[in-house]
Amino acid sequence: MHGWVKAVIDWPYSSFHRYLQNEIYTADWTGGGEFEDLEMGER
């Protein structure tokens, strides 16, 4: 995602949607984007 969306649920290509459909995760599993200021990955 690398800054393209604020929450995993907003990324249409994520496998997260499959986990939602199979009731493995809930829609609020990640907490809704509170990690937006977290610096991770390559820059």
Biopython code that builds the backbone (N, CA, C, O; Angstrom):
import numpy as np
from Bio.PDB.StructureBuilder import StructureBuilder

atoms = [
    (1, "MET", "N", (0.833, -1.191, 0.000)),
    (1, "MET", "CA", (0.000, 0.000, 0.000)),
    (1, "MET", "C", (0.868, 1.241, 0.000)),
    (1, "MET", "O", (0.576, 2.187, -0.731)),
    (2, "HIS", "N", (1.909, 1.269, 0.784)),
    (2, "HIS", "CA", (2.936, 2.307, 0.770)),
    (2, "HIS", "C", (2.402, 3.722, 0.569)),
    (2, "HIS", "O", (2.880, 4.445, -0.305)),
    (3, "GLY", "N", (1.420, 4.119, 1.369)),
    (3, "GLY", "CA", (0.917, 5.483, 1.307)),
    (3, "GLY", "C", (-0.214, 5.723, 0.324)),
    (3, "GLY", "O", (-0.719, 6.842, 0.240)),
    (4, "TRP", "N", (-0.620, 4.726, -0.409)),
    (4, "TRP", "CA", (-1.691, 4.906, -1.388)),
    (4, "TRP", "C", (-3.062, 5.007, -0.718)),
    (4, "TRP", "O", (-3.946, 5.697, -1.227)),
    (5, "VAL", "N", (-3.248, 4.333, 0.405)),
    (5, "VAL", "CA", (-4.498, 4.396, 1.168)),
    (5, "VAL", "C", (-4.168, 4.511, 2.648)),
    (5, "VAL", "O", (-3.044, 4.221, 3.059)),
    (6, "LYS", "N", (-5.132, 4.928, 3.444)),
    (6, "LYS", "CA", (-4.912, 5.069, 4.885)),
    (6, "LYS", "C", (-5.245, 3.798, 5.642)),
    (6, "LYS", "O", (-4.740, 3.596, 6.746)),
    (7, "ALA", "N", (-6.087, 2.930, 5.078)),
    (7, "ALA", "CA", (-6.490, 1.696, 5.759)),
    (7, "ALA", "C", (-6.464, 0.547, 4.762)),
    (7, "ALA", "O", (-6.751, 0.734, 3.580)),
    (8, "VAL", "N", (-6.123, -0.632, 5.240)),
    (8, "VAL", "CA", (-6.006, -1.810, 4.369)),
    (8, "VAL", "C", (-7.320, -2.120, 3.647)),
    (8, "VAL", "O", (-7.303, -2.615, 2.520)),
    (9, "ILE", "N", (-8.432, -1.838, 4.275)),
    (9, "ILE", "CA", (-9.736, -2.119, 3.664)),
    (9, "ILE", "C", (-9.971, -1.255, 2.416)),
    (9, "ILE", "O", (-10.777, -1.617, 1.560)),
    (10, "ASP", "N", (-9.283, -0.133, 2.310)),
    (10, "ASP", "CA", (-9.437, 0.759, 1.163)),
    (10, "ASP", "C", (-8.657, 0.305, -0.068)),
    (10, "ASP", "O", (-8.869, 0.834, -1.159)),
    (11, "TRP", "N", (-7.759, -0.665, 0.092)),
    (11, "TRP", "CA", (-6.942, -1.149, -1.033)),
    (11, "TRP", "C", (-7.674, -2.315, -1.693)),
    (11, "TRP", "O", (-7.729, -3.401, -1.116)),
    (12, "PRO", "N", (-8.234, -2.121, -2.883)),
    (12, "PRO", "CA", (-9.077, -3.148, -3.506)),
    (12, "PRO", "C", (-8.328, -4.423, -3.896)),
    (12, "PRO", "O", (-8.956, -5.460, -4.110)),
    (13, "TYR", "N", (-7.005, -4.366, -3.992)),
    (13, "TYR", "CA", (-6.230, -5.526, -4.445)),
    (13, "TYR", "C", (-5.687, -6.367, -3.286)),
    (13, "TYR", "O", (-4.964, -7.338, -3.505)),
    (14, "SER", "N", (-6.034, -5.993, -2.068)),
    (14, "SER", "CA", (-5.531, -6.695, -0.891)),
    (14, "SER", "C", (-6.259, -8.021, -0.671)),
    (14, "SER", "O", (-7.461, -8.133, -0.910)),
    (15, "SER", "N", (-5.510, -9.016, -0.215)),
    (15, "SER", "CA", (-6.130, -10.295, 0.162)),
    (15, "SER", "C", (-6.953, -10.134, 1.433)),
    (15, "SER", "O", (-7.686, -11.047, 1.813)),
    (16, "PHE", "N", (-6.843, -9.000, 2.084)),
    (16, "PHE", "CA", (-7.613, -8.719, 3.295)),
    (16, "PHE", "C", (-9.107, -8.910, 3.060)),
    (16, "PHE", "O", (-9.813, -9.371, 3.956)),
    (17, "HIS", "N", (-9.599, -8.568, 1.878)),
    (17, "HIS", "CA", (-11.033, -8.707, 1.565)),
    (17, "HIS", "C", (-11.470, -10.174, 1.600)),
    (17, "HIS", "O", (-12.601, -10.474, 1.984)),
    (18, "ARG", "N", (-10.598, -11.066, 1.211)),
    (18, "ARG", "CA", (-10.898, -12.495, 1.279)),
    (18, "ARG", "C", (-11.022, -12.935, 2.732)),
    (18, "ARG", "O", (-11.897, -13.734, 3.066)),
    (19, "TYR", "N", (-10.160, -12.424, 3.589)),
    (19, "TYR", "CA", (-10.228, -12.755, 5.011)),
    (19, "TYR", "C", (-11.503, -12.199, 5.644)),
    (19, "TYR", "O", (-12.094, -12.834, 6.518)),
    (20, "LEU", "N", (-11.922, -11.022, 5.206)),
    (20, "LEU", "CA", (-13.194, -10.474, 5.681)),
    (20, "LEU", "C", (-14.361, -11.374, 5.277)),
    (20, "LEU", "O", (-15.228, -11.689, 6.093)),
    (21, "GLN", "N", (-14.371, -11.775, 4.031)),
    (21, "GLN", "CA", (-15.444, -12.610, 3.504)),
    (21, "GLN", "C", (-15.512, -13.949, 4.247)),
    (21, "GLN", "O", (-16.600, -14.477, 4.478)),
    (22, "ASN", "N", (-14.367, -14.489, 4.615)),
    (22, "ASN", "CA", (-14.319, -15.771, 5.333)),
    (22, "ASN", "C", (-14.417, -15.599, 6.845)),
    (22, "ASN", "O", (-14.255, -16.561, 7.597)),
    (23, "GLU", "N", (-14.682, -14.367, 7.287)),
    (23, "GLU", "CA", (-14.863, -14.019, 8.698)),
    (23, "GLU", "C", (-13.655, -14.376, 9.565)),
    (23, "GLU", "O", (-13.796, -14.741, 10.732)),
    (24, "ILE", "N", (-12.465, -14.264, 8.970)),
    (24, "ILE", "CA", (-11.223, -14.468, 9.725)),
    (24, "ILE", "C", (-10.857, -13.162, 10.440)),
    (24, "ILE", "O", (-10.428, -13.177, 11.594)),
    (25, "TYR", "N", (-11.030, -12.034, 9.741)),
    (25, "TYR", "CA", (-10.810, -10.713, 10.310)),
    (25, "TYR", "C", (-12.097, -9.914, 10.253)),
    (25, "TYR", "O", (-12.999, -10.223, 9.474)),
    (26, "THR", "N", (-12.175, -8.878, 11.090)),
    (26, "THR", "CA", (-13.278, -7.929, 11.031)),
    (26, "THR", "C", (-12.793, -6.684, 10.279)),
    (26, "THR", "O", (-11.589, -6.484, 10.119)),
    (27, "ALA", "N", (-13.708, -5.872, 9.830)),
    (27, "ALA", "CA", (-13.352, -4.685, 9.046)),
    (27, "ALA", "C", (-12.473, -3.720, 9.826)),
    (27, "ALA", "O", (-11.702, -2.973, 9.224)),
    (28, "ASP", "N", (-12.571, -3.719, 11.145)),
    (28, "ASP", "CA", (-11.760, -2.811, 11.954)),
    (28, "ASP", "C", (-10.507, -3.479, 12.511)),
    (28, "ASP", "O", (-9.920, -2.987, 13.474)),
    (29, "TRP", "N", (-10.098, -4.586, 11.918)),
    (29, "TRP", "CA", (-8.964, -5.377, 12.393)),
    (29, "TRP", "C", (-7.702, -4.544, 12.599)),
    (29, "TRP", "O", (-6.979, -4.763, 13.571)),
    (30, "THR", "N", (-7.426, -3.607, 11.717)),
    (30, "THR", "CA", (-6.192, -2.812, 11.833)),
    (30, "THR", "C", (-6.374, -1.558, 12.658)),
    (30, "THR", "O", (-5.404, -0.841, 12.904)),
    (31, "GLY", "N", (-7.571, -1.276, 13.085)),
    (31, "GLY", "CA", (-7.796, -0.092, 13.905)),
    (31, "GLY", "C", (-8.100, 1.161, 13.115)),
    (31, "GLY", "O", (-8.312, 2.214, 13.715)),
    (32, "GLY", "N", (-8.130, 1.094, 11.807)),
    (32, "GLY", "CA", (-8.574, 2.221, 11.002)),
    (32, "GLY", "C", (-7.556, 3.270, 10.649)),
    (32, "GLY", "O", (-7.907, 4.446, 10.553)),
    (33, "GLY", "N", (-6.313, 2.898, 10.450)),
    (33, "GLY", "CA", (-5.346, 3.845, 9.903)),
    (33, "GLY", "C", (-4.549, 4.642, 10.906)),
    (33, "GLY", "O", (-3.967, 5.661, 10.531)),
    (34, "GLU", "N", (-4.488, 4.234, 12.170)),
    (34, "GLU", "CA", (-3.734, 5.020, 13.130)),
    (34, "GLU", "C", (-2.232, 4.955, 12.899)),
    (34, "GLU", "O", (-1.478, 5.632, 13.598)),
    (35, "PHE", "N", (-1.784, 4.168, 11.947)),
    (35, "PHE", "CA", (-0.360, 4.036, 11.673)),
    (35, "PHE", "C", (0.113, 4.965, 10.553)),
    (35, "PHE", "O", (1.197, 4.760, 10.007)),
    (36, "GLU", "N", (-0.660, 5.957, 10.211)),
    (36, "GLU", "CA", (-0.316, 6.798, 9.067)),
    (36, "GLU", "C", (0.997, 7.556, 9.248)),
    (36, "GLU", "O", (1.618, 7.925, 8.251)),
    (37, "ASP", "N", (1.441, 7.799, 10.468)),
    (37, "ASP", "CA", (2.687, 8.504, 10.699)),
    (37, "ASP", "C", (3.870, 7.566, 10.914)),
    (37, "ASP", "O", (4.993, 8.022, 11.128)),
    (38, "LEU", "N", (3.627, 6.265, 10.859)),
    (38, "LEU", "CA", (4.669, 5.283, 11.093)),
    (38, "LEU", "C", (5.532, 5.146, 9.842)),
    (38, "LEU", "O", (5.011, 4.926, 8.749)),
    (39, "GLU", "N", (6.829, 5.272, 9.996)),
    (39, "GLU", "CA", (7.749, 5.179, 8.872)),
    (39, "GLU", "C", (8.239, 3.753, 8.726)),
    (39, "GLU", "O", (8.912, 3.235, 9.617)),
    (40, "MET", "N", (7.913, 3.111, 7.614)),
    (40, "MET", "CA", (8.305, 1.749, 7.363)),
    (40, "MET", "C", (8.683, 1.580, 5.897)),
    (40, "MET", "O", (8.228, 2.345, 5.047)),
    (41, "GLY", "N", (9.491, 0.607, 5.603)),
    (41, "GLY", "CA", (9.815, 0.290, 4.217)),
    (41, "GLY", "C", (10.883, 1.201, 3.636)),
    (41, "GLY", "O", (11.508, 1.992, 4.342)),
    (42, "GLU", "N", (11.071, 1.070, 2.340)),
    (42, "GLU", "CA", (12.083, 1.834, 1.645)),
    (42, "GLU", "C", (11.572, 3.232, 1.314)),
    (42, "GLU", "O", (10.375, 3.437, 1.111)),
    (43, "ARG", "N", (12.469, 4.163, 1.264)),
    (43, "ARG", "CA", (12.123, 5.536, 0.898)),
    (43, "ARG", "C", (12.975, 5.977, -0.267)),
    (43, "ARG", "O", (12.844, 7.107, -0.735)),
]
sb = StructureBuilder()
sb.init_structure("model")
sb.init_model(0)
sb.init_chain("A")
sb.init_seg("    ")
for serial, (resi, resn, name, xyz) in enumerate(atoms, 1):
    if name == "N":
        sb.init_residue(resn, " ", resi, " ")
    sb.init_atom(name, np.array(xyz, "f"), 0.0, 1.0, " ", f" {name:<3s}", serial, name[0])
structure = sb.get_structure()
